[in-house]
Amino acid sequence: MIEKSQLTFKKLALIWWAMAWRGVLAGVVGGAVAGALAGLTAALVGHPELSGPAGQWAGLAATGPIGIWALREALTKPYPGFELMLRQPTEVFSDV
């Protein structure tokens, strides 16, 4: 049987840090790469005035999937003394 434990501040801080540093680092790198590619593409197709906005929107769009990746990595990472898991509820609750 799986033992349930309390979600302490220390455990939450470990989970948050695992997500935060991955999200920031990958977000900066991924956003910069996506932004640079979109800006370069806009310039190469003859619209250099759209390089800035295209790069900004592409960088912004890249952060969503990167944030989801960072969350998944933080939730599936083994932590010292515990791991996270999802389980199906034992009872089905109605909306009544």
Phi, psi and omega in degrees: 000145181275132181273132178267137179232165181286146177269094184277170177300319180298317179295316178299320179296320177297316180294315180299314182296320179299321179283318186297310185292324177293317181296317181292309183297309180292326178295318179295311181293310181296319178295320179293317180295312179298317179296317180295317179296317180293318178296317178296319179298316179299319179292319182291332179272007173098014179233067182296337179291342178264001181300314180298303179299321180296317179295319179296314181294320179294318178298318178296316181296329181288335185289333179298301178298326179294319177296320177294319176300314181299320178296314179300316180297320179292325181282335182259357181289140172283132180251159179293112177089356179199164172217158180261148176209153174258144177219158177285140177295151181280338177239150175260123181262142178264168181273011183286000000 
